[in-house]
Amino acid sequence: MLYDEQYGGCRNNEGEHVLPTDKAAWAYVILHDGHAMTATGGKVGATNNQMEMTAVLESLKALEDMGLSQKKLLLSLDSDYVRKALSDSSNGTAGSKDGKNGAGESQMGK
Protein backbone atom coordinates (compact mmCIF):
# COMPACT_ATOMS: atom_id res chain seq x y z
CA MET A 1 0.00 0.00 0.00
CA LEU A 2 1.14 3.55 -0.72
CA TYR A 3 1.07 6.24 1.94
CA ASP A 4 0.64 9.84 0.73
CA GLU A 5 0.77 12.86 3.03
CA GLN A 6 0.46 16.45 1.86
CA TYR A 7 0.64 19.95 3.27
CA GLY A 8 -0.24 23.38 1.96
CA GLY A 9 -0.30 26.80 3.50
CA CYS A 10 0.18 30.49 3.04
CA ARG A 11 1.60 33.33 5.02
CA ASN A 12 -0.82 36.17 5.23
CA ASN A 13 -2.16 38.73 7.63
CA GLU A 14 -4.37 37.11 10.28
CA GLY A 15 -8.04 37.64 9.51
CA GLU A 16 -7.43 39.50 6.27
CA HIS A 17 -7.46 38.55 2.61
CA VAL A 18 -4.37 37.10 1.00
CA LEU A 19 -2.20 39.84 -0.39
CA PRO A 20 -0.51 39.59 -3.80
CA THR A 21 2.85 39.52 -2.00
CA ASP A 22 2.01 36.75 0.51
CA LYS A 23 4.08 33.60 0.18
CA ALA A 24 2.35 30.21 -0.13
CA ALA A 25 3.75 26.69 -0.42
CA TRP A 26 2.83 23.02 -0.82
CA ALA A 27 4.63 19.75 -0.19
CA TYR A 28 4.02 16.02 -0.22
CA VAL A 29 5.74 12.81 0.80
CA ILE A 30 4.86 9.45 -0.71
CA LEU A 31 6.07 6.31 1.05
CA HIS A 32 6.36 3.18 -1.08
CA ASP A 33 8.45 0.03 -0.63
CA GLY A 34 10.61 1.67 2.03
CA HIS A 35 11.36 4.75 -0.07
CA ALA A 36 10.20 8.32 0.43
CA MET A 37 9.45 10.48 -2.58
CA THR A 38 8.97 14.18 -1.93
CA ALA A 39 8.28 17.39 -3.80
CA THR A 40 7.63 21.00 -2.90
CA GLY A 41 6.51 24.13 -4.66
CA GLY A 42 5.12 27.54 -4.02
CA LYS A 43 3.39 30.57 -5.37
CA VAL A 44 3.07 34.18 -4.34
CA GLY A 45 -0.45 35.40 -3.62
CA ALA A 46 -2.12 31.98 -3.36
CA THR A 47 -4.52 30.94 -0.62
CA ASN A 48 -4.11 28.18 1.93
CA ASN A 49 -6.85 26.15 0.21
CA GLN A 50 -5.16 26.51 -3.19
CA MET A 51 -1.89 25.17 -1.78
CA GLU A 52 -3.58 22.30 0.09
CA MET A 53 -5.36 21.18 -3.08
CA THR A 54 -2.21 21.67 -5.17
CA ALA A 55 -0.28 19.37 -2.84
CA VAL A 56 -2.83 16.58 -3.31
CA LEU A 57 -3.06 17.04 -7.08
CA GLU A 58 0.73 17.11 -7.49
CA SER A 59 1.13 13.95 -5.41
CA LEU A 60 -1.52 12.16 -7.48
CA LYS A 61 0.22 13.27 -10.69
CA ALA A 62 3.50 11.90 -9.33
CA LEU A 63 1.87 8.54 -8.56
CA GLU A 64 0.56 8.42 -12.13
CA ASP A 65 4.00 9.30 -13.54
CA MET A 66 5.54 6.48 -11.48
CA GLY A 67 2.95 3.98 -12.73
CA LEU A 68 1.48 3.61 -9.24
CA SER A 69 -1.95 5.14 -9.81
CA GLN A 70 -3.71 1.75 -9.61
CA LYS A 71 -2.15 0.78 -6.25
CA LYS A 72 -4.08 1.03 -2.98
CA LEU A 73 -3.46 4.41 -1.44
CA LEU A 74 -3.83 5.81 2.06
CA LEU A 75 -4.10 9.59 1.93
CA SER A 76 -3.24 11.40 5.14
CA LEU A 77 -5.07 14.72 5.04
CA ASP A 78 -4.91 17.51 7.59
CA SER A 79 -7.21 19.70 5.49
CA ASP A 80 -10.97 19.56 5.95
CA TYR A 81 -11.28 21.50 2.69
CA VAL A 82 -9.48 18.78 0.70
CA ARG A 83 -11.07 15.92 2.64
CA LYS A 84 -14.55 17.21 1.87
CA ALA A 85 -13.65 17.79 -1.79
CA LEU A 86 -12.48 14.16 -2.11
CA SER A 87 -15.25 12.68 0.02
CA ASP A 88 -18.14 10.69 -1.37
CA SER A 89 -20.52 12.02 1.28
CA SER A 90 -22.14 15.41 1.68
CA ASN A 91 -20.68 15.96 5.15
CA GLY A 92 -17.13 14.90 4.25
CA THR A 93 -16.95 11.98 6.68
CA ALA A 94 -15.56 9.39 4.25
CA GLY A 95 -11.88 8.87 4.89
CA SER A 96 -11.75 10.85 8.11
CA LYS A 97 -8.54 11.63 9.99
CA ASP A 98 -8.92 8.59 12.23
CA GLY A 99 -8.84 6.18 9.27
CA LYS A 100 -12.54 5.32 9.51
CA ASN A 101 -15.24 5.80 6.94
CA GLY A 102 -18.57 7.55 7.52
CA ALA A 103 -20.01 4.41 9.13
CA GLY A 104 -17.17 4.31 11.68
CA GLU A 105 -15.51 1.31 10.04
CA SER A 106 -11.72 1.16 9.86
CA GLN A 107 -10.29 1.64 6.38
CA MET A 108 -6.77 0.61 7.34
CA GLY A 109 -5.47 -2.36 5.38
CA LYS A 110 -8.33 -2.34 2.87
CORCOR-V864466 format. One record per pair of residues at least 12 apart in sequence whose C-alpha atoms are under 8 Angstrom apart, sorted by the first residue. I is the first residue (numbers start at 1). GAP is how many residues later the second one is. D is the distance in whole Angstrom. If there is no record, write none. Layout:
# CORCOR-V864466
i & gap & d
I & GAP & D
I & GAP & D
This chain:
# CORCOR-V864466
i & gap & d
1 & 31 & 7
1 & 70 & 7
1 & 71 & 5
1 & 72 & 6
1 & 73 & 7
2 & 28 & 7
2 & 29 & 6
2 & 30 & 5
2 & 69 & 7
2 & 70 & 6
2 & 71 & 5
2 & 72 & 6
3 & 27 & 6
3 & 28 & 5
3 & 29 & 7
3 & 70 & 6
3 & 71 & 5
3 & 72 & 6
3 & 73 & 7
4 & 24 & 7
4 & 25 & 6
4 & 26 & 4
4 & 27 & 6
4 & 55 & 7
4 & 69 & 7
4 & 70 & 6
4 & 71 & 5
4 & 72 & 6
5 & 23 & 6
5 & 24 & 5
5 & 25 & 7
5 & 70 & 6
5 & 71 & 5
5 & 72 & 6
6 & 20 & 7
6 & 21 & 6
6 & 22 & 4
6 & 23 & 7
6 & 46 & 7
6 & 49 & 6
6 & 50 & 6
6 & 53 & 8
6 & 70 & 7
6 & 71 & 7
6 & 72 & 8
7 & 19 & 6
7 & 20 & 5
7 & 21 & 6
7 & 44 & 8
7 & 45 & 6
7 & 48 & 6
7 & 70 & 8
7 & 71 & 7
8 & 16 & 8
8 & 17 & 6
8 & 18 & 4
8 & 19 & 6
8 & 40 & 6
8 & 41 & 7
8 & 42 & 8
8 & 43 & 4
8 & 44 & 4
8 & 45 & 8
8 & 46 & 8
8 & 47 & 6
9 & 15 & 6
9 & 16 & 6
9 & 17 & 7
9 & 38 & 7
9 & 39 & 4
9 & 40 & 7
9 & 42 & 6
9 & 43 & 7
10 & 12 & 7
10 & 13 & 6
10 & 14 & 4
10 & 15 & 6
10 & 36 & 7
10 & 37 & 6
10 & 38 & 5
10 & 41 & 7
11 & 12 & 5
11 & 13 & 6
18 & 27 & 6
18 & 28 & 7
18 & 29 & 6
19 & 26 & 6
20 & 24 & 7
20 & 25 & 4
20 & 26 & 8
21 & 23 & 6
21 & 24 & 6
22 & 22 & 6
22 & 23 & 5
22 & 24 & 7
23 & 19 & 7
23 & 20 & 6
23 & 21 & 5
23 & 22 & 6
23 & 23 & 7
24 & 18 & 5
24 & 19 & 5
24 & 20 & 6
24 & 21 & 7
24 & 22 & 6
24 & 23 & 7
24 & 24 & 7
24 & 27 & 7
25 & 15 & 7
25 & 16 & 6
25 & 17 & 4
25 & 18 & 6
25 & 26 & 6
26 & 14 & 6
26 & 15 & 5
26 & 16 & 6
26 & 25 & 5
26 & 26 & 7
26 & 28 & 7
26 & 29 & 5
27 & 12 & 6
27 & 13 & 4
27 & 14 & 7
27 & 28 & 6
28 & 12 & 7
28 & 27 & 6
28 & 28 & 8
28 & 31 & 6
29 & 30 & 8
30 & 29 & 7
49 & 32 & 7
49 & 33 & 8
52 & 27 & 7
52 & 30 & 7
53 & 29 & 6
72 & 38 & 8
74 & 34 & 8
76 & 21 & 7
77 & 20 & 7
78 & 19 & 7
80 & 12 & 8
83 & 12 & 7
83 & 13 & 7
89 & 13 & 8
95 & 12 & 8
